[in-house]
Amino acid sequence: MYEIGTKVRFSLFGRSHGPCVGGILEGVPAGFPVDEDMMECEMALRKPTGKIGTPRREADKVMIAQGVVDGKATGQPILMIIENGNTDGSKYLKFYDTPRPGHADLPALLRFPDHDLRGSGQFSGRLTAAIVAAGSIAKQMLLTNGIRIDAFTRSIGEVIDGTSHSADEARGSREFATRACTSRMDVLMRDHIESAGAAHDSVGGTVECIITGLPIGFGGIWFEALDAELARAMFGIPACKGIEFGDGFELAMMRGSESNDGYRMCDGRITTKSNHMGGIVGGMCDGAPVVFRVVFKPTPSIGIEQETINLKDGTDDTVSVEGRHDPCIVPRAVAVVEAMAALTIADQIARGYRWN
Ligand SMILES: Cc1cc2nc3c(=O)[nH]c(=O)nc-3n(C[C@H](O)[C@H](O)[C@H](O)COP(=O)(O)O)c2cc1C
């Protein structure tokens, strides 16, 4: 099992082509109402759609095997199980000899001699289904504290949405398959993904996440800093290759006079004039929404022939991937980013980082 969190603790298990994937969520207080309809809506947002997602279609029905009775948490660990139905391992056999570049095959085969490569085993994005299920409960816990987490697709390949978006607009992305904020961007992003897929190639992109409702001072310091823990959580998502808060890497080109977010009083409340820092200073919230972007690399499995080695013969070789794959991970990753952010914040609240 793979674990994250201390008080609100999430453990992940399963393999792509095993009987199921699932998760255990600890730290949900007894009596907390668990809304399974909301969970189903969140699960639907991770499902692949049309030609922009993998042809592998799964029911993704979450079975809550224990920890919830009559719609209320018992206070015991919540066990969630999601069956794997639509499996076909035949296309993966050749990767035992010729591992796919960009995927976990080579290091996994050398490290785990009995590694099950079908569907990429425990390295499959399939396991993120359980993250979204657990994240939906964490989101419900946060909503009772007035905290919301809304993400959307900021870019797909060279198609970049250059407009600043509010949390409400980000929430509106749920209407669009690409998780873009507008129908125009949705069309452009979809075309970009479909043309990469038609060329047997793939594309990456960025997910932007906005967290609202956190009070000034919320967070930890040093290694428990809010940005440090969010970054760790995001890097746990397969294919994440970077994260930036606020203006991120552009801050390197600014002066302090440009990058500092000045404080202002607004209707008796402390606010910031701008949000170059992404709402976090010193590991704690500064009153602005927490804003960060996560980079997802292009899907490693592609139909185009690539260079690899032959582990059996010890020679150079080539490999191309015929299995079922997402030509772009980003639209499906939006729900996963929201879920990991929710689990992180819920844990920080449970650890006592709530209000100053
Ligand atoms: C929601 C989601 C779906 C994914 N789908 C695929 C896929 O269809 N094909 C693939 O090669 N990788 C897919 N990935 C990415 C791989 O799991 C990932 O690249 C691989 O495990 C190697 O890990 P790394 O990229 O973090 O180094 C997906 C990731 C996520 C989050």
The ligand as a Tripos MOL2 file, in Angstrom:
@<TRIPOS>MOLECULE
LIG
   31    33     1     0     0
SMALL
NO_CHARGES

@<TRIPOS>ATOM
      1 C1         -5.2940    9.7340  -15.0260 C.3       1 LIG1
      2 C2         -4.0290    9.1770  -15.6360 C.ar      1 LIG1
      3 C3         -4.1110    8.3700  -16.7680 C.ar      1 LIG1
      4 C4         -2.9470    7.8590  -17.3530 C.ar      1 LIG1
      5 N1         -3.0710    7.1110  -18.4860 N.ar      1 LIG1
      6 C5         -1.9420    6.6390  -19.0980 C.ar      1 LIG1
      7 C6         -2.0310    5.8820  -20.3060 C.ar      1 LIG1
      8 O1         -3.1200    5.6280  -20.8360 O.2       1 LIG1
      9 N2         -0.8840    5.4440  -20.8730 N.ar      1 LIG1
     10 C7          0.3510    5.7050  -20.3300 C.ar      1 LIG1
     11 O2          1.3700    5.3070  -20.8830 O.2       1 LIG1
     12 N3          0.4510    6.4370  -19.1940 N.ar      1 LIG1
     13 C8         -0.6400    6.9020  -18.5690 C.ar      1 LIG1
     14 N4         -0.5200    7.6370  -17.4180 N.ar      1 LIG1
     15 C9          0.8290    7.9890  -16.9350 C.3       1 LIG1
     16 C10         1.6300    6.8610  -16.3660 C.3       1 LIG1
     17 O3          0.9310    6.2070  -15.3310 O.3       1 LIG1
     18 C11         2.9900    7.4000  -15.8610 C.3       1 LIG1
     19 O4          3.5940    8.1870  -16.8280 O.3       1 LIG1
     20 C12         3.9080    6.2510  -15.4960 C.3       1 LIG1
     21 O5          3.4220    5.5760  -14.3690 O.3       1 LIG1
     22 C13         5.3500    6.7040  -15.1870 C.3       1 LIG1
     23 O6          5.3660    7.5720  -14.0900 O.3       1 LIG1
     24 P1          5.9370    9.0640  -14.2060 P.3       1 LIG1
     25 O7          5.4370    9.6050  -15.4990 O.co2     1 LIG1
     26 O8          5.4040    9.7810  -13.0120 O.co2     1 LIG1
     27 O9          7.4240    8.9560  -14.2050 O.co2     1 LIG1
     28 C14        -1.6690    8.1480  -16.7930 C.ar      1 LIG1
     29 C15        -1.6030    8.9440  -15.6470 C.ar      1 LIG1
     30 C16        -2.7570    9.4640  -15.0630 C.ar      1 LIG1
     31 C17        -2.6530   10.3450  -13.8600 C.3       1 LIG1
@<TRIPOS>BOND
     1     1     2 1
     2     2     3 ar
     3     2    30 ar
     4     3     4 ar
     5     4     5 ar
     6     4    28 ar
     7     5     6 ar
     8     6     7 ar
     9     6    13 1
    10     7     8 2
    11     7     9 ar
    12     9    10 ar
    13    10    11 2
    14    10    12 ar
    15    12    13 ar
    16    13    14 ar
    17    14    15 1
    18    14    28 ar
    19    15    16 1
    20    16    17 1
    21    16    18 1
    22    18    19 1
    23    18    20 1
    24    20    21 1
    25    20    22 1
    26    22    23 1
    27    23    24 1
    28    24    25 2
    29    24    26 1
    30    24    27 1
    31    28    29 ar
    32    29    30 ar
    33    30    31 1
@<TRIPOS>SUBSTRUCTURE
     1 LIG1         1 GROUP 0 **** ****
